[in-house]
Amino acid sequence: MNVDQDPERLKEMLAYSGGNMQVPVIVEGEKVRIGFAGNATLPKELPLFGRT
């Protein structure tokens, strides 16, 4: 998705990346990968894209 075109998705991406403007941010199940070689733990209280 293009976060330049969707301010709400930009906020969501920044929440996953800890405020860093680093791409890609890839969410797969409970895993979040930030950057081309990075990994992070998905906070339980943070909903996945499109999930409420």
N, CA, C and O of each residue as an XYZ file, in Angstrom:
208
protein
N       0.835     -1.175      0.000
C       0.000      0.000      0.000
C       0.882      1.241      0.000
O       2.020      1.203      0.469
N       0.374      2.299     -0.507
C       1.113      3.549     -0.589
C       0.692      4.443      0.571
O      -0.376      5.055      0.534
N       1.536      4.517      1.605
C       1.179      5.306      2.788
C       1.231      6.806      2.521
O       0.712      7.590      3.315
N       1.851      7.217      1.413
C       1.827      8.632      1.036
C       0.422      9.091      0.685
O       0.099     10.273      0.811
N      -0.408      8.164      0.248
C      -1.764      8.481     -0.206
C      -2.821      8.253      0.876
O      -3.970      8.659      0.705
N      -2.447      7.611      1.987
C      -3.414      7.246      3.022
C      -2.846      7.573      4.405
O      -2.092      6.778      4.966
N      -3.201      8.736      4.957
C      -2.646      9.169      6.246
C      -2.912      8.196      7.399
O      -2.079      8.065      8.295
N      -4.057      7.516      7.386
C      -4.352      6.555      8.456
C      -3.413      5.352      8.383
O      -2.957      4.861      9.416
N      -3.124      4.880      7.192
C      -2.197      3.752      7.028
C      -0.775      4.170      7.385
O       0.002      3.358      7.886
N      -0.427      5.438      7.129
C       0.887      5.948      7.529
C       1.027      5.891      9.045
O       2.066      5.474      9.557
N      -0.015      6.308      9.768
C       0.011      6.236     11.235
C       0.180      4.798     11.698
O       0.931      4.522     12.633
N      -0.526      3.878     11.035
C      -0.433      2.461     11.389
C       0.978      1.928     11.134
O       1.531      1.202     11.961
N       1.558      2.293      9.988
C       2.920      1.864      9.659
C       3.911      2.396     10.690
O       4.803      1.669     11.127
N       3.760      3.653     11.078
C       4.661      4.248     12.061
C       4.519      3.595     13.430
O       5.491      3.508     14.180
N       3.318      3.136     13.759
C       3.128      2.416     15.017
C       3.904      1.103     14.997
O       4.529      0.739     15.993
N       3.870      0.397     13.881
C       4.618     -0.859     13.755
C       6.118     -0.630     13.768
O       6.862     -1.440     14.321
N       6.575      0.465     13.167
C       8.012      0.697     13.020
C       8.610      1.520     14.160
O       9.788      1.874     14.118
N       7.812      1.823     15.166
C       8.317      2.610     16.290
C       8.583      4.051     15.904
O       9.446      4.703     16.493
N       7.849      4.555     14.920
C       7.995      5.943     14.486
C       9.038      6.150     13.411
O       9.248      7.278     12.964
N       9.699      5.084     12.984
C      10.730      5.200     11.953
C      10.119      5.155     10.561
O       9.253      4.328     10.275
N      10.581      6.054      9.700
C      10.131      6.066      8.305
C      11.022      5.126      7.503
O      11.733      5.554      6.593
N      10.977      3.851      7.845
C      11.809      2.861      7.178
C      10.895      1.858      6.483
O       9.914      1.391      7.062
N      11.223      1.539      5.256
C      10.432      0.581      4.489
C      11.301     -0.559      4.037
O      12.516     -0.387      3.947
N      10.755     -1.695      3.754
C       9.341     -2.027      3.921
C       9.011     -2.381      5.373
O       9.891     -2.748      6.151
N       7.741     -2.266      5.716
C       7.206     -2.772      6.975
C       6.253     -3.888      6.571
O       5.194     -3.637      5.995
N       6.641     -5.121      6.877
C       5.875     -6.288      6.444
C       5.296     -6.982      7.663
O       6.031     -7.363      8.574
N       3.980     -7.146      7.683
C       3.288     -7.802      8.785
C       2.813     -9.163      8.292
O       2.039     -9.258      7.339
N       3.291    -10.220      8.961
C       2.910    -11.593      8.628
C       2.501    -12.286      9.926
O       3.350    -12.676     10.727
N       1.207    -12.431     10.121
C       0.728    -13.039     11.364
C       1.137    -12.201     12.555
O       0.774    -11.028     12.646
N       1.887    -12.791     13.468
C       2.344    -12.084     14.663
C       3.753    -11.518     14.508
O       4.310    -10.993     15.472
N       4.331    -11.613     13.332
C       5.694    -11.110     13.064
C       5.631     -9.842     12.246
O       4.819     -9.716     11.329
N       6.493     -8.904     12.583
C       6.641     -7.665     11.829
C       8.093     -7.567     11.401
O       8.999     -7.664     12.229
N       8.313     -7.376     10.109
C       9.674     -7.172      9.599
C       9.785     -5.721      9.150
O       8.966     -5.222      8.378
N      10.818     -5.061      9.657
C      11.049     -3.652      9.329
C      12.375     -3.568      8.604
O      13.400     -4.016      9.119
N      12.361     -2.998      7.418
C      13.558     -2.958      6.597
C      13.722     -4.282      5.890
O      12.907     -5.188      6.064
N      14.753     -4.401      5.106
C      14.931     -5.600      4.300
C      15.449     -6.791      5.095
O      15.301     -7.928      4.647
N      16.055     -6.565      6.271
C      16.592     -7.677      7.053
C      16.130     -7.646      8.501
O      16.607     -8.437      9.314
N      15.212     -6.750      8.839
C      14.855     -6.561     10.239
C      13.689     -7.394     10.694
O      12.903     -7.893      9.889
N      13.588     -7.539     12.003
C      12.477     -8.233     12.645
C      12.077     -7.464     13.887
O      12.895     -6.777     14.500
N      10.826     -7.586     14.247
C      10.323     -6.984     15.469
C       9.202     -7.861     16.005
O       8.648     -8.675     15.266
N       8.865     -7.708     17.261
C       7.756     -8.436     17.852
C       6.516     -7.576     17.745
O       6.556     -6.376     18.015
N       5.422     -8.186     17.356
C       4.165     -7.473     17.214
C       3.525     -7.279     18.580
O       3.218     -8.258     19.260
N       3.317     -6.022     18.995
C       2.632     -5.800     20.264
C       1.216     -6.365     20.200
O       0.517     -6.151     19.210
N       0.785     -7.073     21.221
C      -0.525     -7.733     21.239
C      -1.681     -6.730     21.089
O      -2.709     -7.058     20.497
N      -1.515     -5.517     21.620
C      -2.618     -4.546     21.589
C      -2.712     -3.816     20.245
O      -3.666     -3.069     20.026
N      -1.760     -4.011     19.355
C      -1.764     -3.338     18.066
C      -2.463     -4.223     17.036
O      -1.989     -5.322     16.748
N      -3.595     -3.755     16.471
C      -4.322     -4.604     15.523
C      -3.547     -4.726     14.201
O      -2.821     -3.815     13.805
N      -3.718     -5.851     13.545
C      -3.140     -6.023     12.216
C      -3.908     -5.179     11.221
O      -5.052     -4.801     11.475
N      -3.294     -4.883     10.096
C      -3.954     -4.094      9.048
C      -5.306     -4.713      8.721
O      -5.399     -5.914      8.469
N      -6.345     -3.899      8.725
C      -7.656     -4.364      8.346
C      -8.394     -5.175      9.396
O      -9.542     -5.561      9.173
N      -7.763     -5.445     10.544
C      -8.406     -6.223     11.603
C      -8.833     -5.278     12.704
O      -8.077     -4.378     13.067
N     -10.016     -5.458     13.238
C     -10.503     -4.583     14.304
C     -10.592     -5.312     15.611
O     -10.984     -4.726     16.619
